[in-house]
């Protein structure tokens, strides 16, 4: 179960990034070119939030199965000295949670705005902050915090 979860969590990362990026491109064009908020824009908003929620669920289950996390909570004094362990046990989890909360709020607030320009603007603000946080919290092969492959 653990290798499957790790594989899925690694792959879904790309869906999270692509959907957020696509949402932002659409929101930017919509906002700057004063377009009307179409059905497609609404689906993209909705699916971006849904993909982030799927990744959150995978992350939570992975957190309960990961040997790194078990090691951290069973030997906190010793394990917390290791950056890699603290990264997955606290930094990654907290930053990703903040980012997904921002996506959820941004999506919900945008949905409730009456004016199309405000819908695009809300998505732009919340989703871009979320994307920045996610980018920082991913264990890229070039990250100074923890390194994992692009594909598992
Ligand atoms: C947008 C949200 C998230 C993204 C893009 C993301 C991405 C990733 C990536 C790329 C990895 C490395 C996978 C690999 O080793 O190949 C990873 C590992 C991990 N993630 Fe996430 N993650 C997210 C949210 C979360 C959340 C919310 C949690 C916890 C509740 C979580 C828990 C973990 C854990 C525990 C590992 C390490 C597992 C291990 O190596 O044993 N992730 N994540």
Backbone and ligand atoms as CSV (ligand in chain L), in Angstrom:
chain,resi,resn,atom,element,x,y,z
A,1,UNK,N,N,0.822,-1.214,0.000
A,1,UNK,CA,C,0.000,0.000,0.000
A,1,UNK,C,C,0.863,1.275,0.000
A,2,UNK,N,N,1.943,1.238,0.823
A,2,UNK,CA,C,2.803,2.425,0.937
A,2,UNK,C,C,3.447,2.834,-0.403
A,3,UNK,N,N,4.066,1.868,-1.161
A,3,UNK,CA,C,4.655,2.273,-2.452
A,3,UNK,C,C,3.611,2.818,-3.426
A,4,UNK,N,N,2.399,2.245,-3.411
A,4,UNK,CA,C,1.331,2.719,-4.306
A,4,UNK,C,C,0.938,4.151,-3.940
A,5,UNK,N,N,0.787,4.403,-2.647
A,5,UNK,CA,C,0.423,5.752,-2.189
A,5,UNK,C,C,1.485,6.774,-2.576
A,6,UNK,N,N,2.743,6.368,-2.401
A,6,UNK,CA,C,3.859,7.268,-2.717
A,6,UNK,C,C,3.870,7.575,-4.218
A,7,UNK,N,N,3.599,6.530,-5.016
A,7,UNK,CA,C,3.556,6.697,-6.472
A,7,UNK,C,C,2.419,7.655,-6.855
A,8,UNK,N,N,1.226,7.417,-6.300
A,8,UNK,CA,C,0.069,8.258,-6.633
A,8,UNK,C,C,0.290,9.701,-6.185
A,9,UNK,N,N,0.818,9.863,-4.964
A,9,UNK,CA,C,1.066,11.197,-4.415
A,9,UNK,C,C,2.088,11.949,-5.274
A,10,UNK,N,N,3.061,11.212,-5.797
A,10,UNK,CA,C,4.081,11.828,-6.643
A,10,UNK,C,C,3.504,12.254,-7.996
A,11,UNK,N,N,2.653,11.385,-8.590
A,11,UNK,CA,C,2.053,11.689,-9.895
A,11,UNK,C,C,1.034,12.836,-9.792
A,12,UNK,N,N,0.197,12.779,-8.741
A,12,UNK,CA,C,-0.875,13.794,-8.604
A,12,UNK,C,C,-0.277,15.194,-8.404
A,13,UNK,N,N,0.951,15.255,-7.901
A,13,UNK,CA,C,1.646,16.550,-7.791
A,13,UNK,C,C,1.615,17.307,-9.126
A,14,UNK,N,N,1.822,16.543,-10.252
A,14,UNK,CA,C,1.859,17.188,-11.571
A,14,UNK,C,C,0.479,17.694,-11.959
A,15,UNK,N,N,-0.564,16.943,-11.584
A,15,UNK,CA,C,-1.930,17.390,-11.879
A,15,UNK,C,C,-2.259,18.657,-11.086
A,16,UNK,N,N,-1.805,18.692,-9.817
A,16,UNK,CA,C,-2.026,19.876,-8.970
A,16,UNK,C,C,-1.365,21.090,-9.628
A,17,UNK,N,N,-0.107,20.919,-10.049
A,17,UNK,CA,C,0.646,22.035,-10.632
A,17,UNK,C,C,0.041,22.485,-11.961
A,18,UNK,N,N,-0.300,21.500,-12.816
A,18,UNK,CA,C,-0.851,21.852,-14.131
A,18,UNK,C,C,-2.197,22.545,-14.002
A,19,UNK,N,N,-3.068,22.012,-13.133
A,19,UNK,CA,C,-4.402,22.614,-12.992
A,19,UNK,C,C,-4.301,24.029,-12.416
A,20,UNK,N,N,-3.403,24.214,-11.449
A,20,UNK,CA,C,-3.244,25.557,-10.866
A,20,UNK,C,C,-2.704,26.532,-11.912
A,21,UNK,N,N,-1.734,26.063,-12.674
A,21,UNK,CA,C,-1.128,26.921,-13.681
A,21,UNK,C,C,-2.164,27.296,-14.755
A,22,UNK,N,N,-2.924,26.303,-15.197
A,22,UNK,CA,C,-3.945,26.553,-16.219
A,22,UNK,C,C,-5.018,27.509,-15.691
A,23,UNK,N,N,-5.437,27.321,-14.450
A,23,UNK,CA,C,-6.411,28.223,-13.816
A,23,UNK,C,C,-5.890,29.650,-13.811
A,24,UNK,N,N,-4.603,29.783,-13.465
A,24,UNK,CA,C,-4.021,31.120,-13.367
A,24,UNK,C,C,-3.923,31.794,-14.734
A,25,UNK,N,N,-3.573,31.017,-15.768
A,25,UNK,CA,C,-3.492,31.586,-17.119
A,25,UNK,C,C,-4.883,32.080,-17.535
A,26,UNK,N,N,-5.897,31.255,-17.310
A,26,UNK,CA,C,-7.269,31.625,-17.676
A,26,UNK,C,C,-7.742,32.840,-16.871
A,27,UNK,N,N,-7.434,32.834,-15.570
A,27,UNK,CA,C,-7.868,33.942,-14.708
A,27,UNK,C,C,-7.163,35.241,-15.120
A,28,UNK,N,N,-5.897,35.134,-15.456
A,28,UNK,CA,C,-5.142,36.332,-15.860
A,28,UNK,C,C,-5.713,36.913,-17.157
A,29,UNK,N,N,-5.943,36.022,-18.141
A,29,UNK,CA,C,-6.498,36.477,-19.426
A,29,UNK,C,C,-7.901,37.050,-19.212
A,30,UNK,N,N,-8.695,36.359,-18.430
A,30,UNK,CA,C,-10.069,36.792,-18.161
A,30,UNK,C,C,-10.100,38.151,-17.499
A,31,UNK,N,N,-9.210,38.345,-16.540
A,31,UNK,CA,C,-9.180,39.596,-15.788
A,31,UNK,C,C,-8.656,40.750,-16.642
A,32,UNK,N,N,-7.524,40.532,-17.331
A,32,UNK,CA,C,-6.911,41.635,-18.083
A,32,UNK,C,C,-7.689,41.957,-19.366
A,33,UNK,N,N,-8.298,40.935,-19.963
A,33,UNK,CA,C,-9.045,41.186,-21.212
A,33,UNK,C,C,-10.532,41.369,-20.957
A,34,UNK,N,N,-10.905,41.521,-19.685
A,34,UNK,CA,C,-12.293,41.750,-19.268
A,34,UNK,C,C,-13.280,40.779,-19.931
A,35,UNK,N,N,-12.917,39.492,-19.876
A,35,UNK,CA,C,-13.772,38.466,-20.476
A,35,UNK,C,C,-14.908,38.115,-19.518
A,36,UNK,N,N,-15.927,37.429,-20.058
A,36,UNK,CA,C,-16.964,36.955,-19.138
A,36,UNK,C,C,-16.532,35.601,-18.581
A,37,UNK,N,N,-16.945,35.325,-17.355
A,37,UNK,CA,C,-16.547,34.093,-16.662
A,37,UNK,C,C,-17.395,32.955,-17.219
A,38,UNK,N,N,-16.760,32.146,-18.097
A,38,UNK,CA,C,-17.519,31.119,-18.824
A,38,UNK,C,C,-17.733,29.856,-17.984
A,39,UNK,N,N,-18.515,28.939,-18.561
A,39,UNK,CA,C,-18.733,27.635,-17.910
A,39,UNK,C,C,-17.411,26.897,-17.763
A,40,UNK,N,N,-16.550,27.029,-18.795
A,40,UNK,CA,C,-15.232,26.375,-18.751
A,40,UNK,C,C,-14.395,26.940,-17.604
A,41,UNK,N,N,-14.431,28.271,-17.431
A,41,UNK,CA,C,-13.684,28.884,-16.320
A,41,UNK,C,C,-14.174,28.308,-14.994
A,42,UNK,N,N,-15.481,28.138,-14.904
A,42,UNK,CA,C,-16.053,27.616,-13.663
A,42,UNK,C,C,-15.615,26.161,-13.426
A,43,UNK,N,N,-15.590,25.355,-14.506
A,43,UNK,CA,C,-15.141,23.956,-14.364
A,43,UNK,C,C,-13.675,23.902,-13.964
A,44,UNK,N,N,-12.873,24.757,-14.590
A,44,UNK,CA,C,-11.441,24.764,-14.277
A,44,UNK,C,C,-11.241,25.142,-12.801
A,45,UNK,N,N,-11.965,26.142,-12.331
A,45,UNK,CA,C,-11.902,26.537,-10.912
A,45,UNK,C,C,-12.259,25.335,-10.029
A,46,UNK,N,N,-13.371,24.696,-10.365
A,46,UNK,CA,C,-13.858,23.570,-9.569
A,46,UNK,C,C,-12.876,22.396,-9.558
A,47,UNK,N,N,-12.359,22.021,-10.752
A,47,UNK,CA,C,-11.476,20.863,-10.840
A,47,UNK,C,C,-10.111,21.103,-10.199
A,48,UNK,N,N,-9.670,22.352,-10.252
A,48,UNK,CA,C,-8.390,22.678,-9.591
A,48,UNK,C,C,-8.511,22.429,-8.086
A,49,UNK,N,N,-9.622,22.868,-7.510
A,49,UNK,CA,C,-9.827,22.658,-6.069
A,49,UNK,C,C,-10.003,21.163,-5.770
A,50,UNK,N,N,-10.708,20.450,-6.649
A,50,UNK,CA,C,-10.944,19.017,-6.411
A,50,UNK,C,C,-9.631,18.220,-6.460
A,51,UNK,N,N,-8.788,18.517,-7.459
A,51,UNK,CA,C,-7.498,17.805,-7.570
A,51,UNK,C,C,-6.645,18.072,-6.318
A,52,UNK,N,N,-6.684,19.324,-5.840
A,52,UNK,CA,C,-5.925,19.649,-4.615
A,52,UNK,C,C,-6.469,18.848,-3.435
A,53,UNK,N,N,-7.788,18.650,-3.385
A,53,UNK,CA,C,-8.376,17.877,-2.274
A,53,UNK,C,C,-8.012,16.391,-2.368
A,54,UNK,N,N,-7.934,15.882,-3.595
A,54,UNK,CA,C,-7.518,14.477,-3.780
A,54,UNK,C,C,-6.081,14.318,-3.255
A,55,UNK,N,N,-5.227,15.285,-3.587
A,55,UNK,CA,C,-3.833,15.227,-3.134
A,55,UNK,C,C,-3.749,15.335,-1.606
A,56,UNK,N,N,-4.634,16.139,-1.031
A,56,UNK,CA,C,-4.676,16.267,0.432
A,56,UNK,C,C,-5.016,14.913,1.073
A,57,UNK,N,N,-6.037,14.248,0.513
A,57,UNK,CA,C,-6.443,12.926,1.042
A,57,UNK,C,C,-5.291,11.926,0.923
A,58,UNK,N,N,-4.656,11.893,-0.266
A,58,UNK,CA,C,-3.521,10.980,-0.468
A,58,UNK,C,C,-2.409,11.295,0.533
A,59,UNK,N,N,-2.166,12.590,0.738
A,59,UNK,CA,C,-1.120,13.024,1.667
A,59,UNK,C,C,-1.411,12.563,3.086
A,60,UNK,N,N,-2.686,12.695,3.502
A,60,UNK,CA,C,-3.053,12.307,4.873
A,60,UNK,C,C,-2.863,10.796,5.062
A,61,UNK,N,N,-3.302,9.997,4.072
A,61,UNK,CA,C,-3.153,8.536,4.198
A,61,UNK,C,C,-1.657,8.167,4.178
A,62,UNK,N,N,-0.921,8.835,3.278
A,62,UNK,CA,C,0.529,8.583,3.186
A,62,UNK,C,C,1.213,8.920,4.518
A,63,UNK,N,N,0.745,10.008,5.134
A,63,UNK,CA,C,1.313,10.444,6.420
A,63,UNK,C,C,1.145,9.347,7.475
A,64,UNK,N,N,0.001,8.646,7.410
A,64,UNK,CA,C,-0.271,7.609,8.417
A,64,UNK,C,C,0.517,6.321,8.131
A,65,UNK,N,N,1.031,6.173,6.899
A,65,UNK,CA,C,1.729,4.939,6.516
A,65,UNK,C,C,3.248,5.085,6.417
A,66,UNK,N,N,3.705,6.317,6.275
A,66,UNK,CA,C,5.120,6.533,5.972
A,66,UNK,C,C,6.061,6.123,7.109
A,67,UNK,N,N,7.098,5.329,6.799
A,67,UNK,CA,C,8.075,4.980,7.841
A,67,UNK,C,C,8.833,6.199,8.360
A,68,UNK,N,N,8.986,7.226,7.509
A,68,UNK,CA,C,9.701,8.445,7.944
A,68,UNK,C,C,8.902,9.131,9.064
A,69,UNK,N,N,7.603,9.201,8.867
A,69,UNK,CA,C,6.729,9.874,9.851
A,69,UNK,C,C,6.667,9.050,11.149
A,70,UNK,N,N,6.611,7.722,10.991
A,70,UNK,CA,C,6.584,6.850,12.187
A,70,UNK,C,C,7.870,7.041,12.987
A,71,UNK,N,N,8.970,7.072,12.253
A,71,UNK,CA,C,10.276,7.262,12.900
A,71,UNK,C,C,10.309,8.607,13.639
A,72,UNK,N,N,9.786,9.666,12.996
A,72,UNK,CA,C,9.798,10.998,13.614
A,72,UNK,C,C,9.029,10.999,14.933
A,73,UNK,N,N,7.809,10.489,14.908
A,73,UNK,CA,C,6.969,10.583,16.115
A,73,UNK,C,C,7.366,9.583,17.196
A,74,UNK,N,N,8.098,8.524,16.812
A,74,UNK,CA,C,8.537,7.556,17.828
A,74,UNK,C,C,9.873,7.928,18.458
A,75,UNK,N,N,10.648,8.766,17.740
A,75,UNK,CA,C,11.981,9.165,18.260
A,75,UNK,C,C,12.166,10.667,18.058
A,76,UNK,N,N,11.210,11.465,18.530
A,76,UNK,CA,C,11.193,12.884,18.163
A,76,UNK,C,C,12.513,13.614,18.459
A,77,UNK,N,N,13.075,13.421,19.647
A,77,UNK,CA,C,14.292,14.166,20.035
A,77,UNK,C,C,15.427,13.932,19.034
A,78,UNK,N,N,15.627,12.670,18.688
A,78,UNK,CA,C,16.716,12.315,17.771
A,78,UNK,C,C,16.335,12.663,16.323
A,79,UNK,N,N,15.121,12.241,15.923
A,79,UNK,CA,C,14.683,12.368,14.526
A,79,UNK,C,C,14.533,13.831,14.100
A,80,UNK,N,N,14.150,14.713,15.035
A,80,UNK,CA,C,13.906,16.108,14.670
A,80,UNK,C,C,15.198,16.847,14.303
A,81,UNK,N,N,16.341,16.222,14.551
A,81,UNK,CA,C,17.618,16.854,14.166
A,81,UNK,C,C,17.881,16.672,12.670
A,82,UNK,N,N,17.146,15.729,12.061
A,82,UNK,CA,C,17.352,15.442,10.642
A,82,UNK,C,C,16.397,16.283,9.778
A,83,UNK,N,N,16.963,17.119,8.906
A,83,UNK,CA,C,16.161,18.054,8.090
A,83,UNK,C,C,15.130,17.314,7.236
A,84,UNK,N,N,15.559,16.196,6.643
A,84,UNK,CA,C,14.690,15.423,5.776
A,84,UNK,C,C,13.433,14.935,6.527
A,85,UNK,N,N,13.646,14.471,7.739
A,85,UNK,CA,C,12.550,13.936,8.550
A,85,UNK,C,C,11.607,15.057,8.989
A,86,UNK,N,N,12.167,16.162,9.435
A,86,UNK,CA,C,11.356,17.315,9.869
A,86,UNK,C,C,10.619,17.900,8.670
A,87,UNK,N,N,11.269,17.861,7.504
A,87,UNK,CA,C,10.620,18.385,6.300
A,87,UNK,C,C,9.306,17.659,6.059
A,88,UNK,N,N,9.336,16.316,5.982
A,88,UNK,CA,C,8.107,15.572,5.676
A,88,UNK,C,C,7.144,15.541,6.865
A,89,UNK,N,N,7.694,15.514,8.066
A,89,UNK,CA,C,6.835,15.416,9.254
A,89,UNK,C,C,6.112,16.701,9.590
A,90,UNK,N,N,6.740,17.853,9.320
A,90,UNK,CA,C,6.117,19.124,9.691
A,90,UNK,C,C,6.038,20.145,8.549
A,91,UNK,N,N,7.192,20.494,7.957
A,91,UNK,CA,C,7.225,21.594,6.980
A,91,UNK,C,C,6.316,21.314,5.778
A,92,UNK,N,N,6.524,20.162,5.144
A,92,UNK,CA,C,5.759,19.797,3.945
A,92,UNK,C,C,4.264,19.754,4.264
A,93,UNK,N,N,3.937,19.088,5.344
A,93,UNK,CA,C,2.549,18.897,5.745
A,93,UNK,C,C,1.865,20.250,6.046
A,94,UNK,N,N,2.501,21.105,6.844
A,94,UNK,CA,C,1.892,22.389,7.228
A,94,UNK,C,C,1.765,23.324,6.022
A,95,UNK,N,N,2.844,23.455,5.228
A,95,UNK,CA,C,2.791,24.361,4.069
A,95,UNK,C,C,1.744,23.896,3.056
A,96,UNK,N,N,1.684,22.592,2.794
A,96,UNK,CA,C,0.711,22.076,1.822
A,96,UNK,C,C,-0.717,22.260,2.325
A,97,UNK,N,N,-0.891,22.113,3.623
A,97,UNK,CA,C,-2.226,22.309,4.204
A,97,UNK,C,C,-2.659,23.775,4.015
A,98,UNK,N,N,-1.736,24.702,4.283
A,98,UNK,CA,C,-2.037,26.136,4.116
A,98,UNK,C,C,-2.408,26.402,2.651
A,99,UNK,N,N,-1.610,25.843,1.724
A,99,UNK,CA,C,-1.857,26.071,0.296
A,99,UNK,C,C,-3.231,25.537,-0.117
A,100,UNK,N,N,-3.588,24.354,0.381
A,100,UNK,CA,C,-4.875,23.757,-0.027
A,100,UNK,C,C,-6.046,24.529,0.599
A,101,UNK,N,N,-5.851,25.047,1.811
A,101,UNK,CA,C,-6.890,25.890,2.430
A,101,UNK,C,C,-7.074,27.159,1.568
A,102,UNK,N,N,-5.973,27.744,1.104
A,102,UNK,CA,C,-6.056,28.947,0.254
A,102,UNK,C,C,-6.801,28.642,-1.052
A,103,UNK,N,N,-6.517,27.480,-1.649
A,103,UNK,CA,C,-7.202,27.094,-2.896
A,103,UNK,C,C,-8.707,26.934,-2.624
A,104,UNK,N,N,-9.025,26.309,-1.499
A,104,UNK,CA,C,-10.429,26.072,-1.143
A,104,UNK,C,C,-11.158,27.399,-0.934
A,105,UNK,N,N,-10.540,28.300,-0.165
A,105,UNK,CA,C,-11.172,29.606,0.099
A,105,UNK,C,C,-11.285,30.398,-1.208
A,106,UNK,N,N,-10.189,30.430,-1.970
A,106,UNK,CA,C,-10.188,31.171,-3.236
A,106,UNK,C,C,-11.277,30.686,-4.171
A,107,UNK,N,N,-11.419,29.371,-4.262
A,107,UNK,CA,C,-12.429,28.795,-5.142
A,107,UNK,C,C,-13.840,29.155,-4.660
A,108,UNK,N,N,-14.057,29.040,-3.348
A,108,UNK,CA,C,-15.395,29.309,-2.782
A,108,UNK,C,C,-15.753,30.794,-2.888
A,109,UNK,N,N,-14.781,31.666,-2.591
A,109,UNK,CA,C,-15.052,33.112,-2.645
A,109,UNK,C,C,-15.309,33.539,-4.094
A,110,UNK,N,N,-14.480,33.013,-5.021
A,110,UNK,CA,C,-14.641,33.353,-6.437
A,110,UNK,C,C,-16.042,32.939,-6.931
A,111,UNK,N,N,-16.466,31.775,-6.514
A,111,UNK,CA,C,-17.773,31.257,-6.935
A,111,UNK,C,C,-18.905,32.189,-6.515
A,112,UNK,N,N,-18.762,32.796,-5.334
A,112,UNK,CA,C,-19.827,33.644,-4.776
A,112,UNK,C,C,-19.803,35.095,-5.244
A,113,UNK,N,N,-18.740,35.496,-5.932
A,113,UNK,CA,C,-18.677,36.885,-6.415
A,113,UNK,C,C,-19.697,37.086,-7.525
A,114,UNK,N,N,-20.325,38.281,-7.523
A,114,UNK,CA,C,-21.370,38.539,-8.509
A,114,UNK,C,C,-20.787,39.020,-9.847
A,115,UNK,N,N,-19.673,39.765,-9.762
A,115,UNK,CA,C,-19.079,40.364,-10.960
A,115,UNK,C,C,-17.958,39.450,-11.504
A,116,UNK,N,N,-17.943,39.218,-12.816
A,116,UNK,CA,C,-16.959,38.306,-13.421
A,116,UNK,C,C,-15.512,38.732,-13.160
A,117,UNK,N,N,-15.273,40.057,-13.235
A,117,UNK,CA,C,-13.920,40.576,-13.002
A,117,UNK,C,C,-13.428,40.163,-11.599
A,118,UNK,N,N,-14.334,40.219,-10.625
A,118,UNK,CA,C,-13.979,39.855,-9.246
A,118,UNK,C,C,-13.737,38.353,-9.106
A,119,UNK,N,N,-14.445,37.564,-9.903
A,119,UNK,CA,C,-14.244,36.107,-9.863
A,119,UNK,C,C,-12.809,35.786,-10.298
A,120,UNK,N,N,-12.414,36.392,-11.432
A,120,UNK,CA,C,-11.058,36.165,-11.951
A,120,UNK,C,C,-10.006,36.672,-10.961
A,121,UNK,N,N,-10.265,37.871,-10.402
A,121,UNK,CA,C,-9.295,38.500,-9.505
A,121,UNK,C,C,-9.087,37.644,-8.250
A,122,UNK,N,N,-10.175,37.124,-7.702
A,122,UNK,CA,C,-10.084,36.289,-6.499
A,122,UNK,C,C,-9.263,35.038,-6.787
A,123,UNK,N,N,-9.540,34.394,-7.923
A,123,UNK,CA,C,-8.773,33.198,-8.293
A,123,UNK,C,C,-7.293,33.535,-8.447
A,124,UNK,N,N,-7.029,34.664,-9.117
A,124,UNK,CA,C,-5.642,35.070,-9.353
A,124,UNK,C,C,-4.877,35.216,-8.042
A,125,UNK,N,N,-5.478,35.909,-7.083
A,125,UNK,CA,C,-4.783,36.184,-5.813
A,125,UNK,C,C,-4.555,34.883,-5.026
A,126,UNK,N,N,-5.630,34.168,-4.737
A,126,UNK,CA,C,-5.509,32.969,-3.885
A,126,UNK,C,C,-4.681,31.860,-4.542
A,127,UNK,N,N,-4.950,31.608,-5.827
A,127,UNK,CA,C,-4.273,30.495,-6.490
A,127,UNK,C,C,-2.785,30.782,-6.697
A,128,UNK,N,N,-2.431,32.071,-6.924
A,128,UNK,CA,C,-1.001,32.318,-7.133
A,128,UNK,C,C,-0.225,32.174,-5.825
A,129,UNK,N,N,-0.812,32.594,-4.705
A,129,UNK,CA,C,-0.105,32.419,-3.416
A,129,UNK,C,C,0.029,30.914,-3.139
A,130,UNK,N,N,-1.049,30.163,-3.414
A,130,UNK,CA,C,-1.028,28.706,-3.179
A,130,UNK,C,C,0.043,28.042,-4.042
A,131,UNK,N,N,0.110,28.441,-5.308
A,131,UNK,CA,C,1.103,27.838,-6.215
A,131,UNK,C,C,2.527,28.094,-5.724
A,132,UNK,N,N,2.753,29.302,-5.248
A,132,UNK,CA,C,4.085,29.657,-4.737
A,132,UNK,C,C,4.446,28.773,-3.536
A,133,UNK,N,N,3.508,28.635,-2.615
A,133,UNK,CA,C,3.762,27.816,-1.417
A,133,UNK,C,C,4.014,26.354,-1.814
A,134,UNK,N,N,3.169,25.833,-2.724
A,134,UNK,CA,C,3.318,24.436,-3.153
A,134,UNK,C,C,4.682,24.225,-3.813
A,135,UNK,N,N,5.061,25.178,-4.636
A,135,UNK,CA,C,6.343,25.066,-5.332
A,135,UNK,C,C,7.494,24.971,-4.316
A,136,UNK,N,N,7.425,25.781,-3.278
A,136,UNK,CA,C,8.476,25.785,-2.248
A,136,UNK,C,C,8.465,24.470,-1.457
A,137,UNK,N,N,7.255,23.933,-1.211
A,137,UNK,CA,C,7.132,22.762,-0.325
A,137,UNK,C,C,7.286,21.406,-1.019
A,138,UNK,N,N,7.413,21.409,-2.351
A,138,UNK,CA,C,7.635,20.130,-3.048
A,138,UNK,C,C,9.110,19.719,-2.883
A,139,UNK,N,N,9.351,18.435,-2.574
A,139,UNK,CA,C,10.753,17.984,-2.443
A,139,UNK,C,C,11.403,17.750,-3.810
A,140,UNK,N,N,11.624,18.830,-4.543
A,140,UNK,CA,C,12.239,18.749,-5.891
A,140,UNK,C,C,13.646,18.162,-5.799
A,141,UNK,N,N,14.136,17.579,-6.885
A,141,UNK,CA,C,15.532,17.084,-6.847
A,141,UNK,C,C,16.525,18.215,-6.550
A,142,UNK,N,N,16.127,19.479,-6.821
A,142,UNK,CA,C,17.026,20.624,-6.585
A,142,UNK,C,C,16.692,21.384,-5.292
A,143,UNK,N,N,15.728,20.878,-4.508
A,143,UNK,CA,C,15.333,21.599,-3.290
A,143,UNK,C,C,16.433,21.519,-2.227
A,144,UNK,N,N,16.647,22.626,-1.490
A,144,UNK,CA,C,17.658,22.573,-0.424
A,144,UNK,C,C,17.142,21.829,0.818
A,145,UNK,N,N,15.829,21.545,0.878
A,145,UNK,CA,C,15.237,20.941,2.082
A,145,UNK,C,C,15.184,19.413,2.050
A,146,UNK,N,N,14.624,18.862,0.959
A,146,UNK,CA,C,14.543,17.398,0.811
A,146,UNK,C,C,14.450,17.087,-0.674
A,147,UNK,N,N,15.034,15.986,-1.089
A,147,UNK,CA,C,15.084,15.673,-2.526
A,147,UNK,C,C,14.411,14.355,-2.853
A,148,UNK,N,N,13.504,14.435,-3.829
A,148,UNK,CA,C,12.826,13.246,-4.340
A,148,UNK,C,C,12.790,13.338,-5.865
A,149,UNK,N,N,12.585,12.193,-6.551
A,149,UNK,CA,C,12.606,12.242,-8.025
A,149,UNK,C,C,11.391,12.974,-8.601
A,150,UNK,N,N,11.509,13.409,-9.872
A,150,UNK,CA,C,10.373,14.060,-10.554
A,150,UNK,C,C,9.235,13.049,-10.759
A,151,UNK,N,N,9.631,11.800,-11.065
A,151,UNK,CA,C,8.647,10.736,-11.276
A,151,UNK,C,C,9.061,9.509,-10.488
A,152,UNK,N,N,8.068,8.838,-9.890
A,152,UNK,CA,C,8.400,7.658,-9.115
A,152,UNK,C,C,7.978,6.394,-9.839
L,1,LIG,C1,C,-0.563,20.121,-3.061
L,1,LIG,C2,C,-0.239,19.316,-2.089
L,1,LIG,C3,C,0.907,18.351,-2.092
L,1,LIG,C4,C,1.858,18.099,-3.046
L,1,LIG,C5,C,1.996,18.739,-4.414
L,1,LIG,C6,C,2.731,17.076,-2.506
L,1,LIG,C7,C,3.824,16.536,-3.165
L,1,LIG,C8,C,4.650,15.576,-2.648
L,1,LIG,C9,C,5.756,14.975,-3.351
L,1,LIG,C10,C,6.184,15.318,-4.772
L,1,LIG,C11,C,6.341,14.050,-2.519
L,1,LIG,C12,C,7.522,13.151,-2.833
L,1,LIG,C13,C,6.987,11.822,-3.346
L,1,LIG,C14,C,8.096,10.862,-3.668
L,1,LIG,O1,O,8.845,10.482,-2.766
L,1,LIG,O2,O,8.208,10.481,-4.857
L,1,LIG,C15,C,5.610,14.086,-1.264
L,1,LIG,C16,C,5.895,13.308,-0.175
L,1,LIG,C17,C,5.130,13.271,0.965
L,1,LIG,N1,N,3.988,13.984,1.215
L,1,LIG,FE1,FE,3.147,15.357,0.011
L,1,LIG,N2,N,2.302,16.737,-1.234
L,1,LIG,C18,C,1.201,17.502,-0.946
L,1,LIG,C19,C,0.467,17.484,0.210
L,1,LIG,C20,C,0.706,16.677,1.289
L,1,LIG,C21,C,-0.054,16.688,2.510
L,1,LIG,C22,C,-1.225,17.612,2.795
L,1,LIG,C23,C,0.497,15.726,3.314
L,1,LIG,C24,C,0.125,15.287,4.687
L,1,LIG,C25,C,-1.059,15.426,5.214
L,1,LIG,C26,C,1.605,15.138,2.617
L,1,LIG,C27,C,2.418,14.135,3.090
L,1,LIG,C28,C,3.531,13.644,2.462
L,1,LIG,C29,C,4.432,12.682,3.059
L,1,LIG,C30,C,4.292,12.044,4.443
L,1,LIG,C31,C,5.432,12.431,2.128
L,1,LIG,C32,C,6.669,11.542,2.272
L,1,LIG,C33,C,6.313,10.100,2.319
L,1,LIG,C34,C,7.512,9.204,2.412
L,1,LIG,O3,O,8.512,9.392,1.720
L,1,LIG,O4,O,7.430,8.271,3.218
L,1,LIG,N3,N,1.696,15.737,1.373
L,1,LIG,N4,N,4.583,15.011,-1.372
